[in-house]
C-alpha cells in the first residue's frame, strides 16, 4: 500500500506536489469514491481516476540516451521537430529528466518515474552535471577563476563550479573546457561562458550524477540496470 499522491507522481502523471493539489481539489477518485484529503493509501488493485480518466500505472522504465544534436528534449514539439522521446522505442509514456539544448549532445535520462525525476531535477539536491565545452578563443586564468566562483546570468549569480582547461588550440583559436555544475538554469553553461567573454561553439554533457554515455554512439540508448536505479535513489537517502 502506498499513499495516493505518491502513486500518481510515480506514474509520471505529474509531480507529487501537483498530485496533492489534484486530490485536495477533488479531482481524484479511488474505486469511484472522490478523495479530498491527503494520506489515503491505495494498492495496485485499486482503480484511480483523475478528472474521470483512468490513471495508467505502468511499470517503471528508465532509459539512458546519448542525445544527438538537432533533437529537442521534450515529449512533443509544436514545430514538429524530432524529440528525444521519438528516439526511444517504447509504448510506455516517458519524458526527459531535465533538458539539454537543441544543439547540445550527451547524457539524458528518460523515464515515467515522476518521483525520481523530481528528485534528480530539484535544485536542493545539487546533482552534478559535467559538460565539455568547445569555446571560441583561448580562455585565460581570470575567466576560469570567475567561472569557478560564480558569474551573474539573468541577474542571479551562479553557484560555484568545477572548471578545468582540457586543451587549447592556438591555430584554430579555440579551447576545450570541462565544467561541472549542479544547477539547471536555462542555457546555463552557454550563458556562463558568455558572461566571461567566450562563445560556446559546441557543448556535450559527459556526466549526469554518475552516469555517462559509455560505449553508446550518438542517438543510441539503453535501459538502466536495477543497480543503477538503486544508486540514483541512494543519492537521496539523507534528503
ROSE-4610 file (N, C-alpha, C; in Angstrom, 1 decimal, always signed):
// ROSE-4610
residu = [X/X/X/X/X/X/X/X/X/X/X/X/X/X/X/X/X/X/X/X/X/X/X/X/X/X/X/X/X/X/X/X/X/X/X/X/X/X/X/X/X/X/X/X/X/X/X/X/X/X/X/X/X/X/X/X/X/X/X/X/X/X/X/X/X/X/X/X/X/X/X/X/X/X/X/X/X/X/X/X/X/X/X/X/X/X/X/X/X/X/X/X/X/X/X/X/X/X/X/X/X/X/X/X/X/X/X/X/X/X/X/X/X/X/X/X/X/X/X/X/X/X/X/X/X/X/X/X/X/X/X/X/X/X/X/X/X/X/X/X/X/X/X/X/X/X/X/X/X/X/X/X/X/X/X/X/X/X/X/X/X/X/X/X/X/X/X/X/X/X/X/X/X/X/X/X/X/X/X/X/X/X/X/X/X/X/X/X/X/X/X/X/X/X/X/X/X/X/X/X/X/X/X/X/X/X/X/X/X/X/X/X/X/X/X/X/X/X/X/X/X/X/X/X/X/X/X/X/X/X/X/X/X/X/X/X/X/X/X/X/X/X/X/X/X/X/X/X/X/X/X/X/X/X/X/X/X/X/X/X/X/X/X/X/X/X/X/X/X/X/X/X/X/X/X/X/X/X/X/X/X/X/X/X/X/X/X/X/X/X/X/X/X/X/X/X/X/X/X/X/X/X/X/X/X/X/X/X/X/X/X/X/X/X/X/X/X/X/X/X/X/X/X/X/X/X/X/X/X/X/X/X/X/X/X/X/X/X/X/X/X/X/X/X/X/X/X/X/X/X/X/X/X/X/X/X/X/X/X/X/X/X/X/X/X/X/X/X/X/X/X/X/X/X/X/X/X/X/X/X/X/X/X/X/X/X/X/X/X/X/X/X/X/X/X/X/X/X/X/X/X/X/X/X/X/X/X/X/X/X/X/X/X/X/X/X/X/X/X/X/X/X/X/X/X/X/X/X/X/X/X/X/X/X/X/X/X/X/X/X/X/X/X/X/X/X/X/X/X/X/X/X/X/X/X/X/X/X/X/X/X/X/X/X/X/X/X/X/X/X/X/X/X/X/X/X/X/X/X/X/X/X/X/X/X/X/X/X/X/X/X/X/X/X/X/X/X/X/X/X/X/X/X/X/X/X/X/X/X/X/X/X/X/X/X/X/X/X/X/X/X/X/X/X/X/X/X/X/X/X/X/X/X/X/X/X/X/X/X/X/X/X/X/X/X/X/X/X/X/X/X/X/X/X/X/X/X/X/X/X/X/X/X/X/X/X/X/X/X/X/X/X/X/X/X/X/X/X/X/X/X/X/X/X/X/X/X/X/X/X/X/X/X/X/X/X/X/X/X/X/X/X/X/X/X/X/X/X/X/X/X/X/X/X/X/X/X/X/X/X/X/X/X/X/X/X/X/X/X/X/X/X/X/X/X/X/X/X/X/X/X/X/X/X/X/X/X/X/X/X/X/X/X/X/X/X/X/X/X/X/X/X/X/X/X/X/X/X/X/X/X/X/X/X/X/X/X/X/X/X/X/X/X/X/X/X/X/X/X/X/X/X/X/X/X/X/X/X/X/X/X/X/X/X/X/X/X/X/X/X/X/X/X/X/X/X/X]
num = [1/1/1/2/2/2/3/3/3/4/4/4/5/5/5/6/6/6/7/7/7/8/8/8/9/9/9/10/10/10/11/11/11/12/12/12/13/13/13/14/14/14/15/15/15/16/16/16/17/17/17/18/18/18/19/19/19/20/20/20/21/21/21/22/22/22/23/23/23/24/24/24/25/25/25/26/26/26/27/27/27/28/28/28/29/29/29/30/30/30/31/31/31/32/32/32/33/33/33/34/34/34/35/35/35/36/36/36/37/37/37/38/38/38/39/39/39/40/40/40/41/41/41/42/42/42/43/43/43/44/44/44/45/45/45/46/46/46/47/47/47/48/48/48/49/49/49/50/50/50/51/51/51/52/52/52/53/53/53/54/54/54/55/55/55/56/56/56/57/57/57/58/58/58/59/59/59/60/60/60/61/61/61/62/62/62/63/63/63/64/64/64/65/65/65/66/66/66/67/67/67/68/68/68/69/69/69/70/70/70/71/71/71/72/72/72/73/73/73/74/74/74/75/75/75/76/76/76/77/77/77/78/78/78/79/79/79/80/80/80/81/81/81/82/82/82/83/83/83/84/84/84/85/85/85/86/86/86/87/87/87/88/88/88/89/89/89/90/90/90/91/91/91/92/92/92/93/93/93/94/94/94/95/95/95/96/96/96/97/97/97/98/98/98/99/99/99/100/100/100/101/101/101/102/102/102/103/103/103/104/104/104/105/105/105/106/106/106/107/107/107/108/108/108/109/109/109/110/110/110/111/111/111/112/112/112/113/113/113/114/114/114/115/115/115/116/116/116/117/117/117/118/118/118/119/119/119/120/120/120/121/121/121/122/122/122/123/123/123/124/124/124/125/125/125/126/126/126/127/127/127/128/128/128/129/129/129/130/130/130/131/131/131/132/132/132/133/133/133/134/134/134/135/135/135/136/136/136/137/137/137/138/138/138/139/139/139/140/140/140/141/141/141/142/142/142/143/143/143/144/144/144/145/145/145/146/146/146/147/147/147/148/148/148/149/149/149/150/150/150/151/151/151/152/152/152/153/153/153/154/154/154/155/155/155/156/156/156/157/157/157/158/158/158/159/159/159/160/160/160/161/161/161/162/162/162/163/163/163/164/164/164/165/165/165/166/166/166/167/167/167/168/168/168/169/169/169/170/170/170/171/171/171/172/172/172/173/173/173/174/174/174/175/175/175/176/176/176/177/177/177/178/178/178/179/179/179/180/180/180/181/181/181/182/182/182/183/183/183/184/184/184/185/185/185/186/186/186/187/187/187/188/188/188/189/189/189/190/190/190/191/191/191/192/192/192/193/193/193/194/194/194/195/195/195/196/196/196/197/197/197/198/198/198/199/199/199/200/200/200/201/201/201/202/202/202/203/203/203/204/204/204/205/205/205/206/206/206/207/207/207/208/208/208/209/209/209/210/210/210/211/211/211/212/212/212/213/213/213/214/214/214/215/215/215/216/216/216/217/217/217/218/218/218/219/219/219/220/220/220/221/221/221/222/222/222/223/223/223/224/224/224/225/225/225/226/226/226/227/227/227/228/228/228/229/229/229/230/230/230/231/231/231/232/232/232/233/233/233/234/234/234/235/235/235/236/236/236/237/237/237/238/238/238/239/239/239]
x = [+0.8/+0.0/+0.9/+0.5/+1.3/+0.3/+0.8/+0.0/-0.4/-1.7/-2.3/-1.4/-1.0/-0.2/+1.1/+1.7/+2.9/+2.7/+1.6/+1.3/+1.0/+0.3/+0.1/+1.4/+2.3/+3.6/+4.5/+4.5/+5.3/+4.8/+3.6/+3.0/+3.6/+4.2/+4.6/+3.6/+2.4/+1.3/+1.7/+2.3/+2.7/+3.6/+4.0/+4.8/+4.0/+4.6/+3.9/+3.1/+3.7/+3.0/+1.7/+1.9/+0.7/-0.3/+0.1/-0.8/-1.6/-0.9/-1.6/-2.7/-2.4/-3.4/-4.6/-4.3/-5.4/-6.3/-5.8/-6.6/-7.4/-6.7/-7.4/-8.5/-8.3/-9.3/-10.5/-10.4/-11.5/-11.5/-10.4/-10.3/-9.9/-9.6/-9.1/-10.1/-10.4/-11.3/-10.6/-10.9/-10.4/-11.6/-11.7/-12.8/-14.2/-14.2/-15.4/-15.8/-14.9/-15.1/-14.1/-14.6/-13.8/-13.0/-11.7/-10.8/-10.5/-10.6/-10.4/-9.3/-8.7/-7.7/-6.5/-5.4/-4.1/-3.9/-3.1/-2.8/-3.5/-4.4/-5.1/-4.2/-4.2/-3.3/-4.1/-3.4/-4.0/-3.1/-3.7/-3.0/-3.0/-2.3/-2.2/-3.5/-4.4/-5.7/-6.7/-6.5/-7.4/-7.4/-8.6/-8.7/-8.7/-7.8/-7.6/-8.0/-8.9/-9.3/-8.9/-8.4/-8.2/-9.0/-9.8/-10.8/-11.5/-11.9/-12.7/-11.9/-10.6/-9.8/-8.9/-8.8/-8.1/-6.6/-6.0/-4.5/-3.8/-2.9/-2.1/-0.9/-1.0/+0.1/+1.1/+1.8/+2.8/+4.0/+4.6/+5.8/+6.8/+7.7/+8.7/+9.8/+10.1/+11.1/+12.1/+13.4/+14.5/+15.4/+15.6/+16.5/+17.6/+18.7/+19.9/+20.1/+19.9/+20.1/+21.3/+22.1/+23.1/+22.5/+22.0/+21.2/+22.1/+21.6/+22.4/+22.0/+22.8/+22.4/+21.3/+20.5/+19.4/+18.2/+18.0/+16.8/+16.4/+15.1/+14.6/+14.3/+14.6/+14.4/+13.0/+12.0/+10.6/+9.9/+8.7/+7.9/+7.2/+6.8/+6.2/+6.8/+6.7/+7.2/+6.3/+5.9/+4.9/+5.4/+6.8/+7.3/+7.6/+7.1/+7.2/+8.7/+9.6/+10.9/+11.0/+12.1/+12.3/+12.6/+11.9/+12.1/+12.9/+13.4/+14.2/+13.3/+12.0/+11.0/+10.8/+10.9/+10.8/+11.8/+13.0/+14.1/+13.9/+13.2/+13.1/+11.9/+12.2/+11.2/+10.4/+9.4/+8.6/+7.2/+6.2/+4.8/+4.5/+5.4/+5.2/+5.4/+4.5/+4.7/+5.8/+6.9/+8.1/+8.4/+9.2/+9.6/+11.0/+11.7/+13.1/+13.2/+14.3/+14.6/+15.5/+14.8/+15.5/+15.6/+16.5/+16.6/+18.1/+18.3/+19.6/+19.1/+19.9/+19.5/+19.5/+18.8/+18.6/+20.0/+21.0/+22.3/+23.3/+22.8/+23.7/+23.5/+24.6/+24.5/+24.9/+24.8/+25.2/+24.2/+24.5/+23.7/+22.4/+21.3/+20.0/+19.2/+18.5/+17.7/+16.2/+15.5/+14.1/+13.4/+12.2/+11.6/+10.1/+9.4/+8.0/+7.9/+9.1/+9.1/+9.2/+8.0/+7.9/+8.7/+8.6/+9.3/+10.8/+11.4/+12.9/+13.2/+12.4/+12.7/+12.7/+11.7/+11.6/+12.8/+13.3/+14.4/+15.7/+15.8/+17.1/+17.1/+16.0/+16.0/+15.7/+15.4/+15.2/+16.5/+16.5/+17.8/+18.4/+17.6/+18.2/+19.0/+18.8/+19.6/+21.0/+21.2/+22.6/+23.2/+22.5/+23.1/+24.1/+25.3/+26.4/+26.1/+26.4/+26.3/+27.6/+28.4/+29.7/+29.6/+30.0/+30.0/+31.4/+31.5/+32.7/+32.3/+32.9/+32.6/+33.8/+33.5/+34.4/+34.1/+35.0/+34.7/+35.6/+35.2/+36.0/+36.9/+38.2/+39.2/+40.0/+41.1/+42.0/+41.6/+41.0/+40.5/+41.6/+41.4/+42.5/+42.2/+43.2/+43.0/+42.0/+41.8/+40.8/+39.4/+39.2/+37.8/+37.6/+38.6/+38.4/+38.1/+38.7/+38.5/+37.1/+36.6/+35.2/+34.2/+34.4/+33.5/+33.4/+34.6/+34.7/+33.9/+33.9/+33.4/+32.0/+31.5/+30.1/+30.1/+29.2/+29.1/+27.6/+27.3/+25.9/+25.3/+24.3/+23.5/+22.0/+21.3/+19.9/+19.7/+20.7/+20.5/+20.8/+21.2/+21.4/+22.8/+23.5/+24.9/+24.8/+25.6/+25.6/+26.3/+26.1/+26.8/+28.2/+29.1/+30.5/+30.5/+31.4/+31.6/+33.0/+33.1/+34.4/+34.8/+36.0/+36.4/+37.8/+38.0/+39.4/+39.6/+40.7/+41.1/+41.6/+41.0/+41.4/+42.4/+42.2/+43.1/+42.9/+44.0/+43.8/+44.5/+43.9/+44.5/+44.6/+45.9/+46.1/+45.9/+46.1/+45.9/+44.5/+43.6/+42.1/+41.5/+42.3/+41.8/+40.6/+40.7/+39.7/+40.2/+39.3/+39.7/+38.7/+39.1/+38.2/+38.2/+37.0/+36.9/+35.9/+36.3/+35.4/+34.8/+33.5/+32.8/+31.8/+31.8/+30.8/+29.9/+28.6/+27.7/+26.6/+25.8/+24.7/+23.4/+23.4/+22.2/+21.7/+20.5/+19.9/+19.2/+19.8/+19.1/+19.1/+18.2/+18.1/+19.4/+19.9/+21.1/+22.3/+22.3/+23.3/+24.7/+25.2/+26.7/+27.0/+26.2/+26.5/+26.5/+25.5/+25.5/+26.6/+27.1/+28.2/+29.5/+29.7/+30.9/+30.7/+29.5/+29.2/+29.5/+29.2/+29.4/+30.9/+31.8/+33.2/+33.9/+33.0/+33.5/+33.8/+33.2/+33.6/+32.3/+32.3/+31.2/+31.4/+30.3/+30.4/+30.1/+31.0/+30.8/+30.2/+30.5/+30.0/+29.9/+28.8/+28.6/+28.1/+28.7/+28.3/+28.2/+27.1/+27.1/+27.7/+28.8/+29.5/+29.0/+28.6/+28.2/+26.9/+26.0/+24.8/+24.8/+25.0/+25.1/+26.4/+26.3/+27.4/+27.3/+26.3/+26.0/+26.7/+27.3/+27.9/+27.3/+27.7/+27.2/+27.9/+29.1/+29.8/+30.1/+29.7/+30.0/+28.9/+27.9/+26.8/+27.4/+26.8/+27.1/+25.9/+26.2/+25.1/+23.8/+22.7/+21.4/+21.1/+22.0/+21.8/+21.3/+20.7/+20.2/+20.2/+20.1/+20.0/+19.1/+18.6/+17.9/+18.9/+18.6/+19.4/+19.3/+20.3/+20.3/+19.6/+19.1/+18.5/+19.5/+20.7/+21.7/+21.8/+21.8/+21.9/+20.7/+19.5/+18.3/+18.4/+18.9/+19.0/+20.1/+21.2/+22.2/+21.6/+20.8/+20.2/+19.3/+18.5/+17.7/+18.5/+19.7/+20.6/+21.2/+21.2/+21.7/+20.9/+19.6/+18.7/+18.3/+19.1/+18.8/+18.7/+19.5/+19.6/+18.8/+18.0/+17.3/+15.9]
y = [-1.2/+0.0/+1.3/+2.2/+3.5/+4.6/+5.8/+7.0/+7.3/+7.8/+8.1/+9.1/+10.2/+11.2/+10.6/+9.7/+9.1/+8.2/+7.4/+6.6/+7.4/+8.5/+9.4/+10.0/+10.4/+11.0/+9.9/+8.7/+7.7/+7.2/+7.4/+7.0/+7.9/+9.1/+10.0/+11.1/+11.0/+11.9/+13.4/+13.6/+14.9/+14.8/+15.9/+15.9/+15.5/+15.2/+14.9/+16.1/+17.2/+18.5/+18.7/+18.5/+18.7/+17.6/+16.4/+15.3/+15.6/+16.2/+16.6/+17.7/+18.6/+19.6/+19.0/+18.1/+17.4/+16.7/+16.1/+15.4/+16.4/+17.5/+18.5/+19.2/+19.3/+19.9/+19.0/+17.7/+16.7/+16.2/+16.2/+15.7/+14.3/+13.6/+12.2/+11.3/+10.2/+9.2/+7.9/+7.1/+5.7/+4.8/+3.9/+2.9/+3.7/+4.7/+5.6/+6.4/+6.5/+7.4/+8.6/+9.8/+11.0/+11.2/+11.4/+11.6/+13.1/+13.6/+15.1/+15.3/+14.3/+14.5/+13.7/+14.2/+13.5/+12.4/+11.4/+10.4/+9.1/+9.1/+7.9/+6.9/+5.6/+4.7/+3.8/+3.4/+2.5/+1.4/+0.3/-0.8/-0.9/-1.8/-1.9/-2.3/-2.9/-3.3/-2.2/-1.1/+0.0/+0.7/+1.2/+1.9/+3.4/+4.1/+5.6/+6.4/+7.3/+8.2/+9.6/+10.3/+11.8/+12.5/+13.4/+14.1/+13.1/+11.9/+10.9/+9.9/+10.2/+9.3/+8.4/+7.1/+6.1/+6.4/+6.3/+6.6/+5.3/+5.5/+4.4/+4.2/+3.1/+2.7/+1.8/+2.2/+1.4/+1.0/-0.1/-0.4/+0.7/+0.9/+2.0/+1.6/+2.5/+2.2/+3.4/+3.1/+4.1/+3.9/+4.9/+4.9/+5.9/+5.5/+6.5/+6.7/+7.9/+8.2/+9.1/+8.8/+9.7/+10.6/+11.7/+12.7/+13.3/+13.2/+13.8/+15.3/+16.1/+17.5/+17.5/+18.6/+18.7/+18.0/+17.7/+17.0/+17.7/+17.9/+18.7/+17.8/+18.3/+17.5/+17.7/+17.3/+17.4/+16.1/+15.9/+14.8/+15.1/+16.4/+16.9/+18.2/+18.5/+19.8/+20.5/+21.7/+22.4/+22.8/+22.7/+22.9/+21.7/+20.5/+19.2/+18.8/+19.2/+18.8/+17.4/+16.7/+15.4/+15.6/+14.7/+14.8/+13.6/+13.8/+12.6/+11.4/+11.7/+10.6/+9.8/+10.5/+9.8/+8.8/+9.0/+8.0/+6.7/+6.8/+5.6/+4.7/+3.4/+2.5/+1.9/+2.5/+2.0/+2.5/+1.6/+2.0/+2.8/+2.8/+3.5/+5.0/+5.8/+7.3/+7.7/+8.2/+8.6/+10.1/+10.7/+12.1/+12.3/+13.3/+13.5/+14.1/+13.7/+14.2/+15.5/+16.6/+17.9/+18.0/+18.9/+19.2/+19.5/+19.2/+19.6/+20.4/+21.5/+22.4/+21.6/+22.2/+21.6/+21.2/+22.1/+21.8/+21.3/+20.8/+20.2/+18.7/+17.9/+16.5/+15.9/+14.6/+14.0/+13.2/+12.9/+12.1/+12.7/+11.9/+12.4/+11.1/+11.3/+10.2/+10.5/+9.4/+9.4/+8.3/+8.7/+7.7/+8.1/+7.2/+7.5/+7.5/+7.6/+7.6/+9.1/+9.6/+11.0/+11.4/+10.5/+10.7/+10.9/+10.0/+10.0/+11.3/+11.5/+12.7/+14.0/+14.1/+15.3/+15.4/+14.3/+14.4/+14.7/+14.2/+14.5/+15.9/+16.6/+17.9/+19.0/+18.6/+19.7/+20.3/+21.6/+22.4/+22.0/+21.7/+21.5/+20.2/+19.3/+18.0/+18.1/+19.2/+19.5/+18.3/+17.8/+16.7/+17.3/+16.7/+17.2/+16.8/+17.8/+17.6/+18.2/+17.3/+17.7/+17.8/+19.0/+19.3/+19.5/+19.2/+19.5/+20.6/+21.8/+22.9/+23.2/+23.4/+23.9/+25.4/+26.3/+27.7/+28.4/+29.5/+30.4/+31.2/+31.1/+31.9/+31.1/+31.6/+31.0/+31.5/+30.6/+31.1/+31.4/+32.4/+32.8/+32.5/+32.7/+32.3/+33.1/+34.4/+35.2/+34.7/+34.3/+33.7/+32.4/+31.6/+30.3/+30.6/+31.6/+32.0/+32.4/+33.3/+33.8/+32.6/+31.8/+30.6/+29.8/+29.5/+28.7/+29.3/+30.6/+31.3/+31.9/+31.7/+32.2/+33.5/+33.5/+34.7/+35.1/+36.3/+36.8/+36.5/+35.7/+35.4/+35.7/+36.4/+36.7/+37.3/+38.1/+38.9/+38.1/+36.8/+36.0/+35.3/+35.3/+34.7/+33.2/+32.5/+31.1/+30.5/+29.3/+28.7/+28.3/+28.0/+27.6/+26.4/+26.4/+25.3/+24.8/+23.6/+23.0/+23.2/+23.7/+24.1/+23.6/+23.0/+22.6/+22.9/+23.3/+23.5/+22.2/+21.6/+20.3/+20.5/+21.5/+21.7/+23.1/+23.7/+24.9/+24.7/+25.3/+25.2/+26.6/+27.1/+28.5/+28.6/+27.5/+27.6/+27.9/+27.2/+27.4/+28.4/+28.9/+29.9/+29.3/+28.1/+27.5/+26.9/+26.7/+26.0/+24.9/+23.8/+22.8/+22.9/+23.1/+23.3/+22.3/+21.7/+20.9/+21.7/+21.6/+22.4/+21.6/+21.6/+20.8/+21.7/+21.6/+22.5/+21.6/+22.1/+21.3/+22.0/+23.2/+23.9/+23.5/+23.9/+23.5/+24.6/+25.8/+27.0/+27.0/+27.7/+27.7/+28.2/+27.3/+27.7/+28.1/+27.5/+28.0/+28.0/+26.9/+26.8/+27.8/+27.9/+28.9/+30.3/+30.6/+31.9/+32.2/+31.2/+31.4/+31.8/+31.1/+31.4/+32.8/+33.1/+34.4/+35.5/+35.2/+36.2/+36.6/+35.6/+35.9/+36.2/+36.4/+36.8/+35.8/+34.6/+33.5/+32.9/+32.5/+31.9/+30.4/+29.7/+28.2/+27.8/+27.0/+26.5/+25.2/+24.4/+23.0/+22.6/+21.9/+21.5/+20.1/+19.3/+18.0/+17.7/+17.1/+16.7/+15.3/+15.2/+14.0/+13.1/+13.8/+13.0/+13.7/+12.8/+13.2/+12.4/+13.0/+12.2/+11.4/+10.1/+9.2/+8.5/+8.8/+8.2/+8.9/+8.0/+8.5/+7.8/+8.3/+7.6/+6.3/+6.1/+4.9/+4.5/+3.3/+2.9/+3.3/+4.0/+4.4/+5.4/+5.3/+6.3/+7.3/+8.4/+9.5/+8.9/+9.1/+8.6/+7.3/+6.6/+5.3/+5.4/+4.4/+4.4/+3.0/+2.9/+1.6/+1.8/+0.7/+0.7/+0.8/+1.5/+1.5/+0.1/-0.3/-1.6/-1.3/-2.4/-2.2/-1.6/-2.0/-1.4/+0.1/+0.6/+2.0/+2.7/+2.2/+2.8/+2.9/+1.9/+1.9/+2.9/+3.0/+4.0/+5.4/+5.7/+7.0/+7.3/+6.4/+6.6/+6.8/+6.0/+6.1/+7.5/+8.3/+9.7/+10.5/+10.1/+10.9/+10.3/+9.4/+8.7/+9.7/+10.7/+11.7/+13.0/+13.0/+14.2/+14.1]
z = [+0.0/+0.0/+0.0/-0.8/-0.9/-0.9/-0.4/-0.4/-1.9/-2.0/-3.3/-4.1/-3.4/-4.2/-4.7/-4.0/-4.4/-5.6/-5.6/-6.8/-8.0/-7.9/-9.0/-9.5/-8.6/-9.1/-9.7/-9.1/-9.7/-11.0/-11.4/-12.7/-13.8/-13.4/-14.4/-14.8/-14.1/-14.5/-14.1/-13.0/-12.6/-11.3/-10.8/-9.6/-8.4/-7.2/-6.0/-5.5/-5.6/-5.1/-6.0/-7.3/-8.2/-7.8/-7.6/-7.2/-5.9/-5.0/-3.7/-4.0/-4.9/-5.2/-5.9/-6.8/-7.5/-6.5/-5.5/-4.5/-3.7/-3.2/-2.4/-3.2/-4.5/-5.4/-5.7/-5.3/-5.5/-6.9/-7.6/-9.0/-9.1/-8.0/-8.0/-7.3/-7.9/-7.2/-7.2/-6.1/-6.0/-5.9/-6.8/-6.9/-6.8/-7.6/-7.8/-6.6/-5.6/-4.5/-4.5/-4.6/-4.7/-3.4/-3.5/-2.4/-2.3/-1.1/-0.9/+0.2/+0.7/+1.8/+1.5/+2.0/+1.8/+2.8/+2.5/+3.4/+3.1/+2.1/+1.8/+1.1/+1.4/+0.8/-0.1/-1.2/-2.2/-2.6/-3.2/-3.6/-5.2/-5.7/-7.2/-7.8/-7.0/-7.5/-7.6/-6.8/-6.8/-8.1/-8.6/-9.8/-9.4/-10.0/-9.8/-11.0/-10.8/-11.9/-11.6/-12.6/-12.5/-13.5/-13.1/-14.0/-14.8/-14.2/-14.9/-15.8/-15.9/-16.8/-15.9/-16.3/-15.6/-15.6/-14.4/-14.3/-14.8/-15.7/-16.2/-15.3/-14.5/-13.6/-14.2/-15.2/-15.9/-15.0/-15.2/-14.5/-14.9/-14.0/-14.2/-15.2/-16.1/-17.1/-17.0/-17.3/-17.2/-18.4/-19.2/-20.3/-20.2/-20.7/-20.8/-22.3/-22.7/-24.1/-24.4/-25.4/-25.9/-26.8/-26.3/-27.1/-28.2/-29.4/-30.5/-30.6/-31.3/-31.6/-32.6/-32.6/-33.5/-33.1/-31.8/-31.3/-30.1/-29.9/-28.7/-27.6/-26.4/-25.1/-24.6/-25.3/-24.9/-25.4/-24.9/-25.3/-26.7/-26.8/-28.0/-28.4/-29.7/-30.1/-31.1/-30.8/-31.6/-33.0/-33.2/-34.5/-35.3/-34.8/-35.4/-35.6/-34.7/-34.8/-34.1/-34.4/-33.7/-32.3/-31.4/-30.0/-29.5/-28.2/-27.6/-27.4/-27.2/-27.0/-28.3/-29.4/-30.7/-30.9/-30.3/-30.5/-29.7/-28.6/-27.7/-28.2/-28.4/-28.9/-27.7/-27.3/-26.1/-26.3/-25.7/-25.7/-24.4/-23.5/-22.2/-22.4/-21.7/-21.8/-21.0/-21.6/-20.9/-21.2/-20.4/-20.7/-20.2/-20.7/-20.3/-18.9/-18.2/-16.9/-17.1/-17.0/-17.3/-18.8/-19.2/-20.7/-21.1/-22.3/-23.0/-24.2/-24.5/-25.6/-26.9/-27.9/-29.2/-29.8/-29.6/-30.3/-29.3/-28.1/-27.1/-27.1/-27.0/-27.0/-25.7/-25.5/-24.3/-23.5/-22.2/-21.3/-21.0/-21.3/-20.9/-20.5/-19.3/-18.8/-19.3/-19.5/-19.8/-19.0/-18.4/-17.5/-17.4/-16.8/-16.3/-14.8/-14.2/-12.7/-12.3/-11.9/-11.6/-10.3/-9.3/-8.1/-8.3/-9.0/-9.2/-10.1/-11.1/-11.9/-11.1/-10.2/-9.4/-8.5/-7.9/-7.0/-7.8/-9.0/-9.8/-10.3/-10.5/-11.0/-10.0/-8.7/-7.7/-7.3/-7.4/-7.1/-5.7/-4.7/-3.4/-3.3/-4.3/-4.3/-4.9/-5.7/-6.2/-6.9/-7.9/-8.7/-9.7/-9.7/-10.5/-12.0/-12.9/-14.3/-14.9/-15.6/-16.1/-17.7/-18.1/-19.6/-20.1/-21.4/-22.2/-23.2/-23.1/-24.0/-24.9/-26.1/-27.1/-27.3/-26.9/-27.0/-27.9/-28.4/-29.3/-28.5/-28.8/-28.1/-27.1/-26.7/-25.7/-24.3/-23.5/-22.2/-21.3/-20.5/-19.5/-18.1/-17.2/-15.8/-15.1/-15.5/-14.8/-15.1/-16.4/-16.7/-16.0/-15.8/-15.1/-13.7/-13.1/-11.7/-11.5/-12.4/-12.3/-12.4/-13.4/-13.6/-12.3/-11.7/-10.5/-9.4/-9.3/-8.1/-8.3/-9.6/-9.9/-10.7/-11.7/-12.5/-12.5/-12.9/-13.0/-14.3/-14.3/-15.5/-15.2/-16.1/-15.9/-14.5/-14.1/-12.8/-11.5/-11.7/-10.5/-10.6/-9.5/-9.5/-9.5/-10.3/-10.3/-9.1/-8.8/-7.7/-8.1/-7.2/-7.6/-8.5/-9.4/-10.4/-10.4/-10.8/-11.0/-12.5/-12.7/-14.1/-14.4/-15.5/-15.9/-17.4/-17.7/-19.2/-19.7/-20.7/-21.2/-22.3/-23.1/-24.3/-24.9/-25.4/-26.2/-27.5/-28.5/-29.9/-30.4/-30.4/-30.8/-32.3/-33.1/-34.5/-34.9/-34.2/-34.5/-33.6/-32.6/-31.6/-30.9/-30.3/-29.6/-28.3/-27.3/-26.1/-25.8/-25.2/-24.7/-23.2/-22.6/-21.1/-20.5/-19.4/-18.6/-17.5/-17.4/-16.4/-15.7/-14.4/-13.6/-12.8/-13.0/-12.2/-11.6/-10.6/-10.1/-10.3/-10.9/-11.2/-12.5/-12.9/-14.2/-14.8/-14.7/-15.3/-16.8/-17.4/-18.9/-19.6/-20.5/-21.3/-20.3/-19.1/-18.1/-18.5/-19.1/-19.4/-20.5/-21.5/-22.5/-22.0/-21.1/-20.6/-19.6/-18.9/-18.0/-18.8/-19.9/-20.7/-21.4/-21.8/-22.4/-21.4/-20.1/-19.1/-18.9/-19.3/-19.1/-20.5/-21.5/-22.8/-23.8/-23.7/-24.6/-25.2/-26.5/-27.1/-27.2/-26.8/-26.9/-28.3/-28.9/-30.3/-30.3/-29.2/-29.2/-27.7/-27.3/-25.9/-25.8/-24.9/-24.7/-23.2/-22.7/-21.3/-21.2/-20.5/-20.3/-19.2/-18.1/-16.9/-16.3/-15.9/-15.1/-13.9/-12.7/-11.4/-11.6/-11.8/-12.0/-13.4/-14.2/-15.4/-16.6/-17.5/-18.7/-19.9/-21.1/-22.3/-22.6/-21.9/-22.1/-23.5/-23.9/-25.3/-26.3/-25.8/-26.7/-27.8/-29.0/-30.0/-30.0/-30.6/-30.7/-31.2/-30.5/-31.0/-30.4/-29.8/-29.2/-27.8/-27.2/-25.9/-25.3/-24.0/-23.3/-22.0/-21.5/-20.2/-19.1/-18.0/-16.8/-16.2/-15.5/-14.8/-13.4/-12.8/-11.5/-10.5/-10.6/-9.7/-9.9/-11.1/-11.4/-10.9/-11.0/-10.5/-9.0/-8.3/-6.8/-6.4/-7.2/-6.9/-7.0/-8.0/-8.2/-6.9/-6.5/-5.3/-4.1/-4.1/-3.0/-2.8/-3.8/-3.7/-2.7/-2.5/-1.7/-0.3/+0.1/+1.4/+2.6/+2.5/+3.7/+3.4/+2.3/+2.0/+2.4]
